[in-house]
Amino acid sequence: MSEVLEVTDSSFDENVVQKKGLVLVDFWAPWCAPCRMLSPVIEEVAANSADVDFYKLNVDSEQETAAKLGIRNIPTILLFKDGNLVARQVGALNKNNLKLLLNKQNN
């Protein structure tokens, strides 16, 4: 069982790039309505996913990482496997599609 943790510019490498296994990062902002809709979906999937680490990065306060990774629209989900970017999803998605995205990379 996982929870969604905050990640910052200064902790991104340690928590995401240097981590073994699958890591999902949700790029969001407090004013973004689609981000607020996606957040409970990610939290629900995280609660039932012991083999994936979940993080969220606020693009307003952590602009360096968002710019470095080319985040132009939010919400954007980046999926990393053993520190390598393996999937990018722009826009909100439902629980089933999020699970499919994770399962596709977890096999």
Residue frames as a rotation matrix with the C-alpha (Angstrom) as fourth column:
MET 1
0.585 0.811 0.000 0.00
0.811 -0.585 0.000 0.00
0.000 0.000 -1.000 0.00
SER 2
-0.567 -0.788 0.240 1.44
0.805 -0.592 -0.044 3.37
0.176 0.168 0.970 -1.07
GLU 3
0.456 0.630 -0.628 0.59
0.622 -0.731 -0.282 6.95
-0.636 -0.262 -0.726 -0.38
VAL 4
0.504 -0.237 0.831 1.17
0.678 -0.488 -0.550 9.96
0.535 0.840 -0.085 -2.62
LEU 5
0.258 -0.537 -0.803 4.10
0.780 -0.374 0.501 12.02
-0.570 -0.756 0.323 -1.33
GLU 6
0.959 -0.017 -0.282 5.29
-0.136 -0.903 -0.408 15.51
-0.247 0.430 -0.868 -2.26
VAL 7
0.214 -0.934 0.286 8.52
0.933 0.282 0.223 15.77
-0.289 0.219 0.932 -4.25
THR 8
0.751 -0.043 -0.659 10.52
-0.032 -0.999 0.030 18.96
-0.660 -0.001 -0.751 -4.80
ASP 9
0.803 -0.542 -0.248 13.20
-0.411 -0.202 -0.889 20.16
0.432 0.815 -0.385 -7.17
SER 10
-0.041 -0.906 0.420 15.82
-0.973 -0.058 -0.221 19.33
0.225 -0.418 -0.880 -4.54
SER 11
-0.232 -0.022 0.972 14.45
-0.581 0.805 -0.120 15.84
-0.780 -0.593 -0.200 -3.76
PHE 12
0.641 0.600 -0.479 13.46
-0.724 0.266 -0.636 14.77
-0.255 0.755 0.605 -7.29
ASP 13
0.013 -0.709 -0.705 16.70
-0.770 0.443 -0.460 12.97
0.638 0.549 -0.540 -8.18
GLU 14
-0.827 -0.380 0.414 16.82
-0.562 0.552 -0.615 11.04
0.005 -0.742 -0.671 -4.92
ASN 15
-0.321 0.805 0.499 13.12
-0.414 0.355 -0.838 10.10
-0.852 -0.476 0.219 -4.87
VAL 16
0.721 0.673 -0.167 12.56
-0.396 0.201 -0.896 9.48
-0.570 0.712 0.411 -8.58
VAL 17
0.572 -0.514 -0.640 15.68
-0.737 0.021 -0.676 9.24
0.361 0.858 -0.367 -10.76
GLN 18
-0.493 -0.868 0.066 17.78
-0.789 0.414 -0.454 7.15
0.367 -0.276 -0.888 -8.36
LYS 19
-0.077 0.573 0.816 14.90
-0.768 0.488 -0.415 4.88
-0.636 -0.658 0.403 -7.31
LYS 20
-0.982 -0.163 -0.090 14.66
-0.186 0.812 0.553 1.30
-0.017 0.560 -0.828 -8.52
GLY 21
-0.516 0.839 0.175 11.28
0.728 0.536 -0.427 0.09
-0.452 -0.093 -0.887 -9.74
LEU 22
-0.240 0.585 0.775 8.27
0.771 -0.371 0.519 2.02
0.591 0.721 -0.362 -10.96
VAL 23
-0.593 0.033 -0.804 7.71
0.565 -0.695 -0.445 5.64
-0.574 -0.718 0.394 -9.87
LEU 24
0.083 0.701 0.708 4.73
0.911 -0.341 0.231 7.78
0.404 0.626 -0.667 -10.88
VAL 25
-0.750 -0.279 -0.600 5.00
0.500 -0.833 -0.238 11.59
-0.434 -0.478 0.764 -10.66
ASP 26
0.276 0.904 0.327 1.90
0.960 -0.274 -0.054 13.76
0.041 0.329 -0.943 -10.92
PHE 27
-0.866 -0.498 0.039 2.73
0.499 -0.866 0.040 17.31
0.014 0.054 0.998 -12.09
TRP 28
0.131 0.991 -0.022 -0.05
0.931 -0.115 0.345 19.58
0.340 -0.066 -0.938 -10.83
ALA 29
-0.871 -0.270 0.410 -0.98
0.094 -0.911 -0.402 23.03
0.482 -0.311 0.819 -9.49
PRO 30
-0.768 0.568 -0.296 -3.54
0.417 0.093 -0.904 24.03
-0.486 -0.818 -0.309 -6.84
TRP 31
-0.375 0.629 -0.681 -5.51
-0.538 -0.746 -0.393 26.24
-0.755 0.218 0.618 -9.27
CYS 32
-0.757 -0.026 -0.653 -5.86
-0.617 0.357 0.702 23.46
0.215 0.934 -0.286 -11.89
ALA 33
0.130 0.924 0.359 -9.38
-0.951 0.219 -0.218 21.95
-0.280 -0.313 0.907 -11.88
PRO 34
0.643 0.094 -0.760 -8.44
-0.454 0.846 -0.280 18.82
0.617 0.525 0.587 -13.88
CYS 35
-0.478 -0.865 -0.152 -5.53
-0.275 0.312 -0.910 18.31
0.834 -0.393 -0.387 -11.44
ARG 36
-0.595 0.331 0.733 -7.93
-0.790 -0.074 -0.608 18.40
-0.147 -0.941 0.305 -8.51
MET 37
0.558 0.813 -0.169 -10.13
-0.830 0.539 -0.146 15.83
-0.027 0.222 0.975 -10.28
LEU 38
0.382 -0.500 -0.777 -7.16
-0.294 0.731 -0.615 13.53
0.876 0.464 0.133 -10.94
SER 39
-0.416 -0.678 0.605 -5.71
-0.757 -0.110 -0.644 13.70
0.504 -0.726 -0.467 -7.42
PRO 40
0.072 0.462 0.884 -8.27
-0.864 0.472 -0.176 11.38
-0.498 -0.751 0.433 -5.72
VAL 41
0.906 0.184 -0.381 -7.93
-0.382 0.744 -0.548 8.90
0.182 0.642 0.745 -8.61
ILE 42
0.069 -0.968 -0.241 -4.17
-0.347 0.204 -0.916 8.72
0.935 0.147 -0.322 -8.08
GLU 43
-0.426 -0.206 0.881 -4.62
-0.897 -0.027 -0.441 8.44
0.115 -0.978 -0.173 -4.30
GLU 44
0.550 0.716 0.430 -7.06
-0.736 0.659 -0.154 5.54
-0.394 -0.232 0.890 -4.71
VAL 45
0.813 -0.325 -0.483 -4.78
-0.153 0.681 -0.716 3.66
0.562 0.656 0.504 -7.10
ALA 46
-0.192 -0.942 0.274 -1.78
-0.563 -0.123 -0.817 4.36
0.804 -0.311 -0.507 -4.83
ALA 47
-0.022 0.265 0.964 -3.61
-0.986 0.154 -0.065 2.91
-0.166 -0.952 0.258 -1.84
ASN 48
0.776 0.389 0.496 -3.87
-0.311 0.921 -0.236 -0.40
-0.548 0.029 0.836 -3.71
SER 49
0.832 -0.539 -0.133 -0.44
0.001 0.242 -0.970 -0.45
0.555 0.807 0.202 -5.37
ALA 50
0.855 -0.518 0.017 2.39
0.033 0.088 0.996 -1.69
-0.518 -0.851 0.092 -3.17
ASP 51
0.218 -0.822 0.526 4.87
0.819 0.447 0.359 -2.05
-0.530 0.352 0.771 -6.04
VAL 52
0.081 -0.151 0.985 4.76
0.725 -0.670 -0.162 1.59
0.684 0.727 0.055 -7.30
ASP 53
-0.475 -0.241 -0.847 5.98
0.756 -0.604 -0.252 4.77
-0.451 -0.760 0.469 -5.61
PHE 54
0.299 0.695 0.654 3.68
0.870 -0.480 0.113 7.79
0.392 0.535 -0.748 -6.07
TYR 55
-0.530 -0.470 -0.706 4.74
0.678 -0.735 -0.020 11.44
-0.510 -0.489 0.708 -5.93
LYS 56
0.617 0.635 0.464 3.24
0.783 -0.555 -0.281 14.79
0.079 0.537 -0.840 -6.82
LEU 57
-0.541 -0.817 -0.198 5.15
0.797 -0.574 0.190 17.90
-0.268 -0.055 0.962 -7.83
ASN 58
0.537 0.701 -0.470 3.59
0.551 -0.713 -0.434 21.37
-0.639 -0.026 -0.769 -7.66
VAL 59
0.093 -0.523 0.847 4.68
0.978 -0.112 -0.177 23.10
0.187 0.845 0.501 -10.88
ASP 60
0.784 0.220 0.581 4.09
0.160 -0.975 0.153 26.56
0.600 -0.028 -0.799 -9.38
SER 61
0.836 -0.451 0.313 6.59
-0.491 -0.358 0.794 26.13
-0.245 -0.818 -0.521 -6.56
GLU 62
0.123 -0.789 0.602 8.93
0.049 0.611 0.790 23.58
-0.991 -0.067 0.114 -8.20
GLN 63
0.792 0.341 -0.507 9.45
-0.387 -0.363 -0.848 25.09
-0.473 0.867 -0.155 -11.65
GLU 64
-0.113 -0.948 -0.297 13.00
-0.917 -0.015 0.398 23.85
-0.382 0.317 -0.868 -12.31
THR 65
-0.679 -0.121 0.724 12.12
-0.041 0.991 0.127 20.15
-0.733 0.056 -0.678 -12.56
ALA 66
0.369 0.898 0.241 8.95
0.332 0.115 -0.936 20.84
-0.868 0.426 -0.256 -14.55
ALA 67
0.650 -0.180 -0.739 10.90
-0.644 -0.647 -0.409 22.95
-0.404 0.741 -0.536 -17.06
LYS 68
-0.426 -0.903 0.053 13.74
-0.776 0.395 0.492 20.40
-0.465 0.169 -0.869 -17.32
LEU 69
-0.661 0.223 0.717 11.23
0.249 0.966 -0.071 17.65
-0.708 0.131 -0.694 -18.14
GLY 70
-0.977 0.208 0.040 9.29
-0.037 -0.350 0.936 19.75
0.208 0.913 0.350 -20.66
ILE 71
-0.405 0.884 -0.233 6.03
0.858 0.278 -0.433 19.93
-0.318 -0.375 -0.871 -18.70
ARG 72
-0.963 0.083 0.258 3.87
0.072 -0.841 0.537 22.33
0.262 0.535 0.803 -20.73
ASN 73
-0.091 0.988 0.125 0.38
-0.553 -0.155 0.819 21.26
0.828 0.006 0.560 -19.65
ILE 74
-0.975 -0.123 0.187 -1.05
-0.224 0.497 -0.838 19.98
0.010 -0.859 -0.512 -16.41
PRO 75
0.527 -0.446 0.723 -2.00
-0.518 0.506 0.690 17.57
-0.674 -0.738 0.036 -15.17
THR 76
0.343 -0.494 -0.799 0.85
-0.692 0.443 -0.570 15.52
0.636 0.748 -0.190 -16.59
ILE 77
0.798 -0.144 0.585 1.84
-0.344 0.688 0.639 12.12
-0.495 -0.712 0.499 -15.27
LEU 78
0.146 -0.807 -0.572 5.36
-0.847 0.197 -0.494 10.86
0.511 0.556 -0.655 -15.86
LEU 79
0.957 0.126 0.261 6.17
-0.235 0.864 0.446 7.24
-0.169 -0.488 0.856 -15.21
PHE 80
0.115 -0.986 -0.122 9.76
-0.952 -0.074 -0.296 6.24
0.282 0.150 -0.947 -14.47
LYS 81
0.996 0.058 -0.073 11.17
-0.037 0.965 0.259 2.74
0.086 -0.256 0.963 -14.33
ASP 82
0.442 -0.878 -0.181 14.58
0.854 0.351 0.384 2.34
-0.273 -0.325 0.905 -12.69
GLY 83
-0.104 -0.473 -0.875 15.12
0.333 -0.845 0.417 6.09
-0.937 -0.248 0.246 -13.16
ASN 84
-0.959 -0.228 0.167 14.25
0.214 -0.202 0.956 6.15
-0.184 0.952 0.243 -16.86
LEU 85
-0.348 0.863 -0.366 11.21
-0.666 -0.502 -0.551 7.93
-0.660 0.052 0.750 -18.24
VAL 86
-0.911 0.023 0.413 8.99
0.225 0.864 0.450 5.24
-0.346 0.503 -0.792 -19.79
ALA 87
-0.216 0.891 0.399 5.59
0.934 0.069 0.351 6.94
0.285 0.448 -0.847 -20.18
ARG 88
-0.974 0.031 -0.223 4.01
0.031 -0.962 -0.270 10.39
-0.223 -0.270 0.937 -20.32
GLN 89
-0.251 0.955 0.160 0.28
0.945 0.205 0.255 11.04
0.211 0.215 -0.954 -19.93
VAL 90
-0.998 -0.016 0.067 -1.04
0.008 -0.992 -0.125 14.57
0.068 -0.124 0.990 -20.41
GLY 91
-0.309 0.940 0.143 -4.52
-0.666 -0.321 0.673 15.33
0.679 0.113 0.725 -19.06
ALA 92
-0.256 0.328 0.909 -6.75
-0.874 0.323 -0.362 13.69
-0.413 -0.888 0.205 -16.52
LEU 93
-0.472 0.180 -0.863 -7.61
-0.452 0.791 0.412 10.03
0.757 0.584 -0.293 -16.78
ASN 94
0.549 0.759 0.350 -9.89
-0.730 0.230 0.644 7.65
0.408 -0.609 0.680 -14.93
LYS 95
0.273 -0.416 0.868 -8.88
-0.773 0.442 0.455 4.91
-0.573 -0.795 -0.200 -12.51
ASN 96
0.756 0.068 0.651 -9.04
0.196 0.926 -0.324 2.09
-0.624 0.372 0.687 -15.08
ASN 97
0.871 -0.443 0.213 -6.83
0.131 -0.209 -0.969 3.95
0.474 0.872 -0.123 -17.56
LEU 98
0.371 -0.755 0.541 -4.32
-0.901 -0.434 0.012 4.81
0.226 -0.492 -0.841 -14.83
LYS 99
0.396 -0.175 0.901 -4.17
-0.432 0.831 0.351 1.14
-0.811 -0.528 0.253 -13.81
LEU 100
0.910 -0.045 0.413 -3.64
0.369 0.541 -0.756 0.14
-0.189 0.840 0.509 -17.46
LEU 101
0.698 -0.687 0.204 -0.79
-0.406 -0.614 -0.677 2.63
0.590 0.389 -0.707 -17.76
LEU 102
0.189 -0.621 0.761 0.88
-0.956 0.060 0.286 1.21
-0.223 -0.781 -0.583 -14.66
ASN 103
0.546 0.093 0.833 0.29
-0.140 0.990 -0.018 -2.44
-0.826 -0.107 0.553 -15.61
LYS 104
0.982 -0.176 0.063 1.71
0.082 0.102 -0.991 -1.87
0.168 0.979 0.115 -19.09
GLN 105
0.352 -0.902 0.250 5.01
-0.616 -0.424 -0.664 -0.67
0.705 0.080 -0.704 -17.59
ASN 106
0.193 -0.229 0.954 5.09
-0.940 0.235 0.246 -3.06
-0.281 -0.944 -0.170 -14.66
ASN 107
0.854 0.176 0.489 5.31
-0.076 0.973 -0.217 -6.21
-0.514 0.148 0.845 -16.80
